[in-house]
């Protein structure tokens, strides 16, 4: 009887563990992208106005530049 109960629980448990793994993996990807975006912003924010101008950027447009594909 115990074997029957366990054999019925294992597939559901494995599916739950796989779903949790997918959720955690997605969360990690979002956190990693946010970290990279913040690092790009910090890198640009530390540049002088002349360096930013050479890249075609202005200080007041850094946030937009970081979130665009041009950054």
PQR file of N, CA, C, O and H, with PARSE charges and radii, in Angstrom:
ATOM      1  N   UNK A   1       0.820  -1.202   0.000 -0.4000 1.5000
ATOM      2  CA  UNK A   1       0.000   0.000   0.000 -0.0000 2.0000
ATOM      3  C   UNK A   1       0.868   1.273   0.000  0.5500 1.7000
ATOM      4  O   UNK A   1       0.626   2.216  -0.753 -0.5500 1.4000
ATOM      5  N   UNK A   2       1.878   1.260   0.866 -0.4000 1.5000
ATOM      6  CA  UNK A   2       2.772   2.416   0.938 -0.0000 2.0000
ATOM      7  C   UNK A   2       3.482   2.641  -0.397  0.5500 1.7000
ATOM      8  O   UNK A   2       3.663   3.780  -0.827 -0.5500 1.4000
ATOM      9  H   UNK A   2       2.075   0.493   1.478  0.4000 1.0000
ATOM     10  N   UNK A   3       3.879   1.554  -1.044 -0.4000 1.5000
ATOM     11  CA  UNK A   3       4.532   1.671  -2.348 -0.0000 2.0000
ATOM     12  C   UNK A   3       3.609   2.313  -3.375  0.5500 1.7000
ATOM     13  O   UNK A   3       4.056   3.115  -4.194 -0.5500 1.4000
ATOM     14  H   UNK A   3       3.732   0.628  -0.695  0.4000 1.0000
ATOM     15  N   UNK A   4       2.341   1.970  -3.338 -0.4000 1.5000
ATOM     16  CA  UNK A   4       1.365   2.543  -4.259 -0.0000 2.0000
ATOM     17  C   UNK A   4       1.208   4.044  -4.020  0.5500 1.7000
ATOM     18  O   UNK A   4       1.161   4.825  -4.971 -0.5500 1.4000
ATOM     19  H   UNK A   4       1.978   1.318  -2.672  0.4000 1.0000
ATOM     20  N   UNK A   5       1.129   4.442  -2.767 -0.4000 1.5000
ATOM     21  CA  UNK A   5       0.992   5.856  -2.427 -0.0000 2.0000
ATOM     22  C   UNK A   5       2.222   6.625  -2.889  0.5500 1.7000
ATOM     23  O   UNK A   5       2.107   7.689  -3.497 -0.5500 1.4000
ATOM     24  H   UNK A   5       1.167   3.807  -1.994  0.4000 1.0000
ATOM     25  N   UNK A   6       3.396   6.081  -2.600 -0.4000 1.5000
ATOM     26  CA  UNK A   6       4.639   6.753  -2.985 -0.0000 2.0000
ATOM     27  C   UNK A   6       4.752   6.846  -4.505  0.5500 1.7000
ATOM     28  O   UNK A   6       5.160   7.878  -5.037 -0.5500 1.4000
ATOM     29  H   UNK A   6       3.490   5.217  -2.107  0.4000 1.0000
ATOM     30  N   UNK A   7       4.397   5.780  -5.196 -0.4000 1.5000
ATOM     31  CA  UNK A   7       4.510   5.790  -6.659 -0.0000 2.0000
ATOM     32  C   UNK A   7       3.557   6.804  -7.296  0.5500 1.7000
ATOM     33  O   UNK A   7       3.820   7.305  -8.389 -0.5500 1.4000
ATOM     34  H   UNK A   7       4.066   4.941  -4.764  0.4000 1.0000
ATOM     35  N   UNK A   8       2.472   7.097  -6.622 -0.4000 1.5000
ATOM     36  CA  UNK A   8       1.535   8.103  -7.143 -0.0000 2.0000
ATOM     37  C   UNK A   8       1.976   9.522  -6.790  0.5500 1.7000
ATOM     38  O   UNK A   8       1.669  10.459  -7.527 -0.5500 1.4000
ATOM     39  H   UNK A   8       2.258   6.690  -5.734  0.4000 1.0000
ATOM     40  N   UNK A   9       2.680   9.696  -5.691 -0.4000 1.5000
ATOM     41  CA  UNK A   9       3.121  11.017  -5.265 -0.0000 2.0000
ATOM     42  C   UNK A   9       4.363  11.503  -6.011  0.5500 1.7000
ATOM     43  O   UNK A   9       4.519  12.702  -6.238 -0.5500 1.4000
ATOM     44  H   UNK A   9       2.929   8.935  -5.092  0.4000 1.0000
ATOM     45  N   UNK A  10       5.223  10.603  -6.383 -0.4000 1.5000
ATOM     46  CA  UNK A  10       6.506  10.997  -6.986 -0.0000 2.0000
ATOM     47  C   UNK A  10       6.341  11.810  -8.268  0.5500 1.7000
ATOM     48  O   UNK A  10       7.003  12.841  -8.385 -0.5500 1.4000
ATOM     49  H   UNK A  10       5.096   9.628  -6.198  0.4000 1.0000
ATOM     50  N   UNK A  11       5.513  11.429  -9.233 -0.4000 1.5000
ATOM     51  CA  UNK A  11       5.387  12.259 -10.446 -0.0000 2.0000
ATOM     52  C   UNK A  11       4.915  13.685 -10.149  0.5500 1.7000
ATOM     53  O   UNK A  11       5.409  14.641 -10.746 -0.5500 1.4000
ATOM     54  H   UNK A  11       4.975  10.591  -9.138  0.4000 1.0000
ATOM     55  N   UNK A  12       3.960  13.824  -9.229 -0.4000 1.5000
ATOM     56  CA  UNK A  12       3.487  15.161  -8.872 -0.0000 2.0000
ATOM     57  C   UNK A  12       4.564  15.964  -8.170  0.5500 1.7000
ATOM     58  O   UNK A  12       4.718  17.160  -8.416 -0.5500 1.4000
ATOM     59  H   UNK A  12       3.559  13.047  -8.744  0.4000 1.0000
ATOM     60  N   UNK A  13       5.301  15.311  -7.302 -0.4000 1.5000
ATOM     61  CA  UNK A  13       6.397  15.977  -6.604 -0.0000 2.0000
ATOM     62  C   UNK A  13       7.482  16.408  -7.584  0.5500 1.7000
ATOM     63  O   UNK A  13       8.017  17.511  -7.477 -0.5500 1.4000
ATOM     64  H   UNK A  13       5.176  14.339  -7.101  0.4000 1.0000
ATOM     65  N   UNK A  14       7.803  15.550  -8.526 -0.4000 1.5000
ATOM     66  CA  UNK A  14       8.827  15.891  -9.531 -0.0000 2.0000
ATOM     67  C   UNK A  14       8.367  17.065 -10.397  0.5500 1.7000
ATOM     68  O   UNK A  14       9.169  17.935 -10.734 -0.5500 1.4000
ATOM     69  H   UNK A  14       7.368  14.653  -8.613  0.4000 1.0000
ATOM     70  N   UNK A  15       7.103  17.095 -10.754 -0.4000 1.5000
ATOM     71  CA  UNK A  15       6.573  18.207 -11.545 -0.0000 2.0000
ATOM     72  C   UNK A  15       6.640  19.503 -10.752  0.5500 1.7000
ATOM     73  O   UNK A  15       6.960  20.554 -11.306 -0.5500 1.4000
ATOM     74  H   UNK A  15       6.451  16.388 -10.480  0.4000 1.0000
ATOM     75  N   UNK A  16       6.343  19.437  -9.465 -0.4000 1.5000
ATOM     76  CA  UNK A  16       6.407  20.635  -8.620 -0.0000 2.0000
ATOM     77  C   UNK A  16       7.843  21.132  -8.497  0.5500 1.7000
ATOM     78  O   UNK A  16       8.089  22.337  -8.550 -0.5500 1.4000
ATOM     79  H   UNK A  16       6.083  18.583  -9.014  0.4000 1.0000
ATOM     80  N   UNK A  17       8.787  20.218  -8.335 -0.4000 1.5000
ATOM     81  CA  UNK A  17      10.203  20.600  -8.236 -0.0000 2.0000
ATOM     82  C   UNK A  17      10.679  21.223  -9.548  0.5500 1.7000
ATOM     83  O   UNK A  17      11.412  22.212  -9.532 -0.5500 1.4000
ATOM     84  H   UNK A  17       8.587  19.239  -8.292  0.4000 1.0000
ATOM     85  N   UNK A  18      10.269  20.657 -10.675 -0.4000 1.5000
ATOM     86  CA  UNK A  18      10.642  21.221 -11.979 -0.0000 2.0000
ATOM     87  C   UNK A  18      10.048  22.614 -12.168  0.5500 1.7000
ATOM     88  O   UNK A  18      10.719  23.509 -12.680 -0.5500 1.4000
ATOM     89  H   UNK A  18       9.673  19.854 -10.688  0.4000 1.0000
ATOM     90  N   UNK A  19       8.803  22.800 -11.760 -0.4000 1.5000
ATOM     91  CA  UNK A  19       8.161  24.117 -11.875 -0.0000 2.0000
ATOM     92  C   UNK A  19       8.888  25.133 -10.994  0.5500 1.7000
ATOM     93  O   UNK A  19       9.127  26.263 -11.419 -0.5500 1.4000
ATOM     94  H   UNK A  19       8.258  22.072 -11.344  0.4000 1.0000
ATOM     95  N   UNK A  20       9.234  24.742  -9.787 -0.4000 1.5000
ATOM     96  CA  UNK A  20       9.979  25.634  -8.903 -0.0000 2.0000
ATOM     97  C   UNK A  20      11.330  25.983  -9.506  0.5500 1.7000
ATOM     98  O   UNK A  20      11.773  27.127  -9.403 -0.5500 1.4000
ATOM     99  H   UNK A  20       9.040  23.823  -9.442  0.4000 1.0000
ATOM    100  N   UNK A  21      11.983  25.031 -10.125 -0.4000 1.5000
ATOM    101  CA  UNK A  21      13.259  25.284 -10.794 -0.0000 2.0000
ATOM    102  C   UNK A  21      13.119  26.297 -11.917  0.5500 1.7000
ATOM    103  O   UNK A  21      13.968  27.174 -12.078 -0.5500 1.4000
ATOM    104  H   UNK A  21      11.623  24.102 -10.209  0.4000 1.0000
ATOM    105  N   UNK A  22      12.050  26.180 -12.690 -0.4000 1.5000
ATOM    106  CA  UNK A  22      11.821  27.141 -13.777 -0.0000 2.0000
ATOM    107  C   UNK A  22      11.557  28.539 -13.223  0.5500 1.7000
ATOM    108  O   UNK A  22      12.044  29.527 -13.772 -0.5500 1.4000
ATOM    109  H   UNK A  22      11.360  25.468 -12.559  0.4000 1.0000
ATOM    110  N   UNK A  23      10.794  28.622 -12.148 -0.4000 1.5000
ATOM    111  CA  UNK A  23      10.503  29.922 -11.532 -0.0000 2.0000
ATOM    112  C   UNK A  23      11.776  30.560 -11.006  0.5500 1.7000
ATOM    113  O   UNK A  23      12.020  31.744 -11.239 -0.5500 1.4000
ATOM    114  H   UNK A  23      10.399  27.819 -11.702  0.4000 1.0000
ATOM    115  N   UNK A  24      12.588  29.789 -10.301 -0.4000 1.5000
ATOM    116  CA  UNK A  24      13.837  30.323  -9.758 -0.0000 2.0000
ATOM    117  C   UNK A  24      14.807  30.726 -10.861  0.5500 1.7000
ATOM    118  O   UNK A  24      15.509  31.731 -10.741 -0.5500 1.4000
ATOM    119  H   UNK A  24      12.390  28.827 -10.112  0.4000 1.0000
ATOM    120  N   UNK A  25      14.845  29.952 -11.919 -0.4000 1.5000
ATOM    121  CA  UNK A  25      15.714  30.280 -13.045 -0.0000 2.0000
ATOM    122  C   UNK A  25      15.280  31.589 -13.699  0.5500 1.7000
ATOM    123  O   UNK A  25      16.120  32.424 -14.033 -0.5500 1.4000
ATOM    124  H   UNK A  25      14.275  29.136 -12.016  0.4000 1.0000
ATOM    125  N   UNK A  26      13.988  31.771 -13.881 -0.4000 1.5000
ATOM    126  CA  UNK A  26      13.473  33.015 -14.449 -0.0000 2.0000
ATOM    127  C   UNK A  26      13.757  34.201 -13.551  0.5500 1.7000
ATOM    128  O   UNK A  26      14.124  35.275 -14.030 -0.5500 1.4000
ATOM    129  H   UNK A  26      13.305  31.092 -13.609  0.4000 1.0000
ATOM    130  N   UNK A  27      13.587  34.013 -12.239 -0.4000 1.5000
ATOM    131  CA  UNK A  27      13.878  35.079 -11.288 -0.0000 2.0000
ATOM    132  C   UNK A  27      15.353  35.452 -11.339  0.5500 1.7000
ATOM    133  O   UNK A  27      15.694  36.634 -11.325 -0.5500 1.4000
ATOM    134  H   UNK A  27      13.289  33.141 -11.851  0.4000 1.0000
ATOM    135  N   UNK A  28      16.225  34.460 -11.398 -0.4000 1.5000
ATOM    136  CA  UNK A  28      17.666  34.707 -11.482 -0.0000 2.0000
ATOM    137  C   UNK A  28      17.994  35.494 -12.747  0.5500 1.7000
ATOM    138  O   UNK A  28      18.815  36.410 -12.698 -0.5500 1.4000
ATOM    139  H   UNK A  28      15.948  33.499 -11.410  0.4000 1.0000
ATOM    140  N   UNK A  29      17.381  35.164 -13.864 -0.4000 1.5000
ATOM    141  CA  UNK A  29      17.635  35.869 -15.122 -0.0000 2.0000
ATOM    142  C   UNK A  29      17.218  37.335 -15.021  0.5500 1.7000
ATOM    143  O   UNK A  29      17.917  38.212 -15.529 -0.5500 1.4000
ATOM    144  H   UNK A  29      16.714  34.420 -13.904  0.4000 1.0000
ATOM    145  N   UNK A  30      16.093  37.607 -14.375 -0.4000 1.5000
ATOM    146  CA  UNK A  30      15.620  38.989 -14.207 -0.0000 2.0000
ATOM    147  C   UNK A  30      16.583  39.776 -13.313  0.5500 1.7000
ATOM    148  O   UNK A  30      16.927  40.919 -13.616 -0.5500 1.4000
ATOM    149  H   UNK A  30      15.525  36.895 -13.963  0.4000 1.0000
ATOM    150  N   UNK A  31      17.009  39.162 -12.221 -0.4000 1.5000
ATOM    151  CA  UNK A  31      17.945  39.834 -11.308 -0.0000 2.0000
ATOM    152  C   UNK A  31      19.278  40.088 -12.003  0.5500 1.7000
ATOM    153  O   UNK A  31      19.868  41.156 -11.840 -0.5500 1.4000
ATOM    154  H   UNK A  31      16.730  38.234 -11.975  0.4000 1.0000
ATOM    155  N   UNK A  32      19.750  39.126 -12.769 -0.4000 1.5000
ATOM    156  CA  UNK A  32      21.012  39.287 -13.486 -0.0000 2.0000
ATOM    157  C   UNK A  32      20.916  40.422 -14.508  0.5500 1.7000
ATOM    158  O   UNK A  32      21.843  41.224 -14.621 -0.5500 1.4000
ATOM    159  H   UNK A  32      19.271  38.259 -12.901  0.4000 1.0000
ATOM    160  N   UNK A  33      19.825  40.502 -15.243 -0.4000 1.5000
ATOM    161  CA  UNK A  33      19.657  41.581 -16.212 -0.0000 2.0000
ATOM    162  C   UNK A  33      19.584  42.944 -15.517  0.5500 1.7000
ATOM    163  O   UNK A  33      20.146  43.922 -16.010 -0.5500 1.4000
ATOM    164  H   UNK A  33      19.071  39.851 -15.151  0.4000 1.0000
ATOM    165  N   UNK A  34      18.904  43.010 -14.391 -0.4000 1.5000
ATOM    166  CA  UNK A  34      18.832  44.267 -13.644 -0.0000 2.0000
ATOM    167  C   UNK A  34      20.210  44.688 -13.159  0.5500 1.7000
ATOM    168  O   UNK A  34      20.546  45.871 -13.191 -0.5500 1.4000
ATOM    169  H   UNK A  34      18.448  42.215 -13.990  0.4000 1.0000
ATOM    170  N   UNK A  35      20.999  43.740 -12.715 -0.4000 1.5000
ATOM    171  CA  UNK A  35      22.356  44.039 -12.263 -0.0000 2.0000
ATOM    172  C   UNK A  35      23.211  44.566 -13.423  0.5500 1.7000
ATOM    173  O   UNK A  35      23.946  45.540 -13.262 -0.5500 1.4000
ATOM    174  H   UNK A  35      20.726  42.778 -12.689  0.4000 1.0000
ATOM    175  N   UNK A  36      23.112  43.933 -14.565 -0.4000 1.5000
ATOM    176  CA  UNK A  36      23.880  44.378 -15.734 -0.0000 2.0000
ATOM    177  C   UNK A  36      23.447  45.769 -16.197  0.5500 1.7000
ATOM    178  O   UNK A  36      24.280  46.587 -16.590 -0.5500 1.4000
ATOM    179  H   UNK A  36      22.514  43.142 -14.695  0.4000 1.0000
ATOM    180  N   UNK A  37      22.147  46.029 -16.147 -0.4000 1.5000
ATOM    181  CA  UNK A  37      21.631  47.345 -16.532 -0.0000 2.0000
ATOM    182  C   UNK A  37      22.149  48.417 -15.577  0.5500 1.7000
ATOM    183  O   UNK A  37      22.557  49.495 -16.009 -0.5500 1.4000
ATOM    184  H   UNK A  37      21.471  45.365 -15.827  0.4000 1.0000
ATOM    185  N   UNK A  38      22.130  48.119 -14.282 -0.4000 1.5000
ATOM    186  CA  UNK A  38      22.652  49.073 -13.294 -0.0000 2.0000
ATOM    187  C   UNK A  38      24.142  49.313 -13.499  0.5500 1.7000
ATOM    188  O   UNK A  38      24.613  50.441 -13.358 -0.5500 1.4000
ATOM    189  H   UNK A  38      21.798  47.244 -13.931  0.4000 1.0000
ATOM    190  N   UNK A  39      24.876  48.274 -13.827 -0.4000 1.5000
ATOM    191  CA  UNK A  39      26.319  48.415 -14.076 -0.0000 2.0000
ATOM    192  C   UNK A  39      26.573  49.284 -15.309  0.5500 1.7000
ATOM    193  O   UNK A  39      27.488  50.107 -15.311 -0.5500 1.4000
ATOM    194  H   UNK A  39      24.493  47.358 -13.942  0.4000 1.0000
ATOM    195  N   UNK A  40      25.766  49.101 -16.355 -0.4000 1.5000
ATOM    196  CA  UNK A  40      25.918  49.947 -17.554 -0.0000 2.0000
ATOM    197  C   UNK A  40      25.647  51.406 -17.204  0.5500 1.7000
ATOM    198  O   UNK A  40      26.376  52.298 -17.637 -0.5500 1.4000
ATOM    199  H   UNK A  40      25.023  48.432 -16.354  0.4000 1.0000
ATOM    200  N   UNK A  41      24.594  51.649 -16.416 -0.4000 1.5000
ATOM    201  CA  UNK A  41      24.272  53.021 -16.023 -0.0000 2.0000
ATOM    202  C   UNK A  41      25.417  53.621 -15.212  0.5500 1.7000
ATOM    203  O   UNK A  41      25.826  54.753 -15.470 -0.5500 1.4000
ATOM    204  H   UNK A  41      24.002  50.924 -16.065  0.4000 1.0000
ATOM    205  N   UNK A  42      25.937  52.882 -14.241 -0.4000 1.5000
ATOM    206  CA  UNK A  42      27.046  53.377 -13.409 -0.0000 2.0000
ATOM    207  C   UNK A  42      28.263  53.703 -14.264  0.5500 1.7000
ATOM    208  O   UNK A  42      28.926  54.721 -14.061 -0.5500 1.4000
ATOM    209  H   UNK A  42      25.604  51.962 -14.032  0.4000 1.0000
ATOM    210  N   UNK A  43      28.545  52.833 -15.213 -0.4000 1.5000
ATOM    211  CA  UNK A  43      29.699  53.042 -16.094 -0.0000 2.0000
ATOM    212  C   UNK A  43      29.545  54.340 -16.885  0.5500 1.7000
ATOM    213  O   UNK A  43      30.490  55.121 -16.995 -0.5500 1.4000
ATOM    214  H   UNK A  43      28.007  52.007 -15.378  0.4000 1.0000
ATOM    215  N   UNK A  44      28.368  54.563 -17.428 -0.4000 1.5000
ATOM    216  CA  UNK A  44      28.128  55.791 -18.186 -0.0000 2.0000
ATOM    217  C   UNK A  44      28.097  57.009 -17.264  0.5500 1.7000
ATOM    218  O   UNK A  44      28.598  58.071 -17.634 -0.5500 1.4000
ATOM    219  H   UNK A  44      27.600  53.928 -17.339  0.4000 1.0000
ATOM    220  N   UNK A  45      27.525  56.875 -16.089 -0.4000 1.5000
ATOM    221  CA  UNK A  45      27.406  58.005 -15.162 -0.0000 2.0000
ATOM    222  C   UNK A  45      28.767  58.490 -14.691  0.5500 1.7000
ATOM    223  O   UNK A  45      28.911  59.663 -14.346 -0.5500 1.4000
ATOM    224  H   UNK A  45      27.118  56.013 -15.789  0.4000 1.0000
ATOM    225  N   UNK A  46      29.760  57.627 -14.668 -0.4000 1.5000
ATOM    226  CA  UNK A  46      31.101  58.003 -14.228 -0.0000 2.0000
ATOM    227  C   UNK A  46      31.899  58.717 -15.317  0.5500 1.7000
ATOM    228  O   UNK A  46      32.957  59.282 -15.039 -0.5500 1.4000
ATOM    229  H   UNK A  46      29.643  56.674 -14.949  0.4000 1.0000
ATOM    230  N   UNK A  47      31.404  58.697 -16.541 -0.4000 1.5000
ATOM    231  CA  UNK A  47      32.118  59.351 -17.644 -0.0000 2.0000
ATOM    232  C   UNK A  47      31.921  60.865 -17.580  0.5500 1.7000
ATOM    233  O   UNK A  47      30.928  61.367 -17.053 -0.5500 1.4000
ATOM    234  H   UNK A  47      30.545  58.238 -16.767  0.4000 1.0000
ATOM    235  N   UNK A  48      32.897  61.565 -18.132 -0.4000 1.5000
ATOM    236  CA  UNK A  48      32.776  63.028 -18.205 -0.0000 2.0000
ATOM    237  C   UNK A  48      31.768  63.384 -19.298  0.5500 1.7000
ATOM    238  O   UNK A  48      31.390  62.545 -20.116 -0.5500 1.4000
ATOM    239  H   UNK A  48      33.704  61.158 -18.560  0.4000 1.0000
ATOM    240  N   UNK A  49      31.346  64.645 -19.290 -0.4000 1.5000
ATOM    241  CA  UNK A  49      30.410  65.105 -20.320 -0.0000 2.0000
ATOM    242  C   UNK A  49      31.036  64.987 -21.709  0.5500 1.7000
ATOM    243  O   UNK A  49      30.346  64.688 -22.683 -0.5500 1.4000
ATOM    244  H   UNK A  49      31.654  65.326 -18.626  0.4000 1.0000
ATOM    245  N   UNK A  50      32.348  65.224 -21.795 -0.4000 1.5000
ATOM    246  CA  UNK A  50      33.041  65.110 -23.088 -0.0000 2.0000
ATOM    247  C   UNK A  50      33.034  63.662 -23.581  0.5500 1.7000
ATOM    248  O   UNK A  50      32.810  63.408 -24.764 -0.5500 1.4000
ATOM    249  H   UNK A  50      32.909  65.468 -21.004  0.4000 1.0000
ATOM    250  N   UNK A  51      33.279  62.712 -22.671 -0.4000 1.5000
ATOM    251  CA  UNK A  51      33.250  61.292 -23.058 -0.0000 2.0000
ATOM    252  C   UNK A  51      31.851  60.879 -23.500  0.5500 1.7000
ATOM    253  O   UNK A  51      31.684  60.145 -24.474 -0.5500 1.4000
ATOM    254  H   UNK A  51      33.461  62.918 -21.709  0.4000 1.0000
ATOM    255  N   UNK A  52      30.866  61.357 -22.779 -0.4000 1.5000
ATOM    256  CA  UNK A  52      29.493  61.045 -23.167 -0.0000 2.0000
ATOM    257  C   UNK A  52      29.160  61.636 -24.533  0.5500 1.7000
ATOM    258  O   UNK A  52      28.515  60.987 -25.356 -0.5500 1.4000
ATOM    259  H   UNK A  52      31.002  61.953 -21.988  0.4000 1.0000
ATOM    260  N   UNK A  53      29.603  62.864 -24.769 -0.4000 1.5000
ATOM    261  CA  UNK A  53      29.342  63.528 -26.053 -0.0000 2.0000
ATOM    262  C   UNK A  53      29.976  62.739 -27.195  0.5500 1.7000
ATOM    263  O   UNK A  53      29.391  62.634 -28.273 -0.5500 1.4000
ATOM    264  H   UNK A  53      30.127  63.391 -24.100  0.4000 1.0000
ATOM    265  N   UNK A  54      31.171  62.183 -26.966 -0.4000 1.5000
ATOM    266  CA  UNK A  54      31.827  61.377 -28.011 -0.0000 2.0000
ATOM    267  C   UNK A  54      30.986  60.143 -28.355  0.5500 1.7000
ATOM    268  O   UNK A  54      31.046  59.633 -29.474 -0.5500 1.4000
ATOM    269  H   UNK A  54      31.646  62.269 -26.090  0.4000 1.0000
ATOM    270  N   UNK A  55      30.226  59.683 -27.409 -0.4000 1.5000
ATOM    271  CA  UNK A  55      29.347  58.536 -27.642 -0.0000 2.0000
ATOM    272  C   UNK A  55      27.966  58.965 -28.123  0.5500 1.7000
ATOM    273  O   UNK A  55      27.090  58.132 -28.358 -0.5500 1.4000
ATOM    274  H   UNK A  55      30.178  60.097 -26.500  0.4000 1.0000
ATOM    275  N   UNK A  56      27.786  60.265 -28.266 -0.4000 1.5000
ATOM    276  CA  UNK A  56      26.499  60.780 -28.720 -0.0000 2.0000
ATOM    277  C   UNK A  56      25.444  60.802 -27.622  0.5500 1.7000
ATOM    278  O   UNK A  56      24.247  60.734 -27.902 -0.5500 1.4000
ATOM    279  H   UNK A  56      28.498  60.941 -28.075  0.4000 1.0000
ATOM    280  N   UNK A  57      25.891  60.897 -26.372 -0.4000 1.5000
ATOM    281  CA  UNK A  57      24.971  60.872 -25.237 -0.0000 2.0000
ATOM    282  C   UNK A  57      25.050  62.164 -24.443  0.5500 1.7000
ATOM    283  O   UNK A  57      26.054  62.875 -24.471 -0.5500 1.4000
ATOM    284  H   UNK A  57      26.863  60.952 -26.145  0.4000 1.0000
ATOM    285  N   UNK A  58      23.970  62.449 -23.737 -0.4000 1.5000
ATOM    286  CA  UNK A  58      23.937  63.564 -22.799 -0.0000 2.0000
ATOM    287  C   UNK A  58      23.625  62.978 -21.421  0.5500 1.7000
ATOM    288  O   UNK A  58      22.965  61.945 -21.305 -0.5500 1.4000
ATOM    289  H   UNK A  58      23.153  61.871 -23.714  0.4000 1.0000
ATOM    290  N   UNK A  59      24.102  63.645 -20.401 -0.4000 1.5000
ATOM    291  CA  UNK A  59      23.923  63.142 -19.037 -0.0000 2.0000
ATOM    292  C   UNK A  59      22.446  62.955 -18.685  0.5500 1.7000
ATOM    293  O   UNK A  59      22.091  61.990 -18.007 -0.5500 1.4000
ATOM    294  H   UNK A  59      24.638  64.484 -20.496  0.4000 1.0000
ATOM    295  N   UNK A  60      21.592  63.858 -19.133 -0.4000 1.5000
ATOM    296  CA  UNK A  60      20.173  63.743 -18.777 -0.0000 2.0000
ATOM    297  C   UNK A  60      19.460  62.631 -19.548  0.5500 1.7000
ATOM    298  O   UNK A  60      18.302  62.333 -19.254 -0.5500 1.4000
ATOM    299  H   UNK A  60      21.880  64.642 -19.683  0.4000 1.0000
ATOM    300  N   UNK A  61      20.116  62.017 -20.519 -0.4000 1.5000
ATOM    301  CA  UNK A  61      19.511  60.931 -21.280 -0.0000 2.0000
ATOM    302  C   UNK A  61      20.140  59.571 -21.001  0.5500 1.7000
ATOM    303  O   UNK A  61      19.945  58.629 -21.770 -0.5500 1.4000
ATOM    304  H   UNK A  61      21.057  62.259 -20.759  0.4000 1.0000
ATOM    305  N   UNK A  62      20.898  59.460 -19.903 -0.4000 1.5000
ATOM    306  CA  UNK A  62      21.589  58.201 -19.627 -0.0000 2.0000
ATOM    307  C   UNK A  62      20.632  57.042 -19.374  0.5500 1.7000
ATOM    308  O   UNK A  62      20.838  55.943 -19.888 -0.5500 1.4000
ATOM    309  H   UNK A  62      21.057  60.225 -19.279  0.4000 1.0000
ATOM    310  N   UNK A  63      19.605  57.276 -18.599 -0.4000 1.5000
ATOM    311  CA  UNK A  63      18.670  56.184 -18.301 -0.0000 2.0000
ATOM    312  C   UNK A  63      18.036  55.659 -19.583  0.5500 1.7000
ATOM    313  O   UNK A  63      17.917  54.448 -19.772 -0.5500 1.4000
ATOM    314  H   UNK A  63      19.437  58.169 -18.182  0.4000 1.0000
ATOM    315  N   UNK A  64      17.634  56.561 -20.453 -0.4000 1.5000
ATOM    316  CA  UNK A  64      17.037  56.136 -21.725 -0.0000 2.0000
ATOM    317  C   UNK A  64      18.065  55.380 -22.564  0.5500 1.7000
ATOM    318  O   UNK A  64      17.731  54.385 -23.207 -0.5500 1.4000
ATOM    319  H   UNK A  64      17.731  57.544 -20.299  0.4000 1.0000
ATOM    320  N   UNK A  65      19.309  55.847 -22.562 -0.4000 1.5000
ATOM    321  CA  UNK A  65      20.363  55.193 -23.343 -0.0000 2.0000
ATOM    322  C   UNK A  65      20.628  53.778 -22.822  0.5500 1.7000
ATOM    323  O   UNK A  65      20.845  52.853 -23.605 -0.5500 1.4000
ATOM    324  H   UNK A  65      19.581  56.655 -22.040  0.4000 1.0000
ATOM    325  N   UNK A  66      20.608  53.619 -21.510 -0.4000 1.5000
ATOM    326  CA  UNK A  66      20.868  52.297 -20.934 -0.0000 2.0000
ATOM    327  C   UNK A  66      19.798  51.299 -21.327  0.5500 1.7000
ATOM    328  O   UNK A  66      20.096  50.131 -21.573 -0.5500 1.4000
ATOM    329  H   UNK A  66      20.431  54.370 -20.874  0.4000 1.0000
ATOM    330  N   UNK A  67      18.545  51.752 -21.389 -0.4000 1.5000
ATOM    331  CA  UNK A  67      17.455  50.838 -21.696 -0.0000 2.0000
ATOM    332  C   UNK A  67      17.199  50.694 -23.203  0.5500 1.7000
ATOM    333  O   UNK A  67      16.342  49.910 -23.612 -0.5500 1.4000
ATOM    334  H   UNK A  67      18.302  52.701 -21.189  0.4000 1.0000
ATOM    335  N   UNK A  68      17.926  51.436 -24.018 -0.4000 1.5000
ATOM    336  CA  UNK A  68      17.758  51.289 -25.463 -0.0000 2.0000
ATOM    337  C   UNK A  68      18.832  50.358 -26.008  0.5500 1.7000
ATOM    338  O   UNK A  68      19.805  50.061 -25.315 -0.5500 1.4000
ATOM    339  H   UNK A  68      18.621  52.073 -23.686  0.4000 1.0000
ATOM    340  N   UNK A  69      18.671  49.911 -27.205 -0.4000 1.5000
ATOM    341  CA  UNK A  69      19.644  49.005 -27.826 -0.0000 2.0000
ATOM    342  C   UNK A  69      20.912  49.743 -28.243  0.5500 1.7000
ATOM    343  O   UNK A  69      21.914  49.104 -28.564 -0.5500 1.4000
ATOM    344  H   UNK A  69      17.881  50.153 -27.768  0.4000 1.0000
ATOM    345  N   UNK A  70      20.888  51.058 -28.243 -0.4000 1.5000
ATOM    346  CA  UNK A  70      22.041  51.836 -28.701 -0.0000 2.0000
ATOM    347  C   UNK A  70      23.130  51.971 -27.655  0.5500 1.7000
ATOM    348  O   UNK A  70      24.243  52.374 -27.993 -0.5500 1.4000
ATOM    349  H   UNK A  70      20.074  51.576 -27.982  0.4000 1.0000
ATOM    350  N   UNK A  71      22.860  51.656 -26.415 -0.4000 1.5000
ATOM    351  CA  UNK A  71      23.819  51.897 -25.328 -0.0000 2.0000
ATOM    352  C   UNK A  71      25.005  50.998 -25.384  0.5500 1.7000
ATOM    353  O   UNK A  71      25.890  51.090 -24.533 -0.5500 1.4000
ATOM    354  H   UNK A  71      21.956  51.329 -26.140  0.4000 1.0000
TER
END
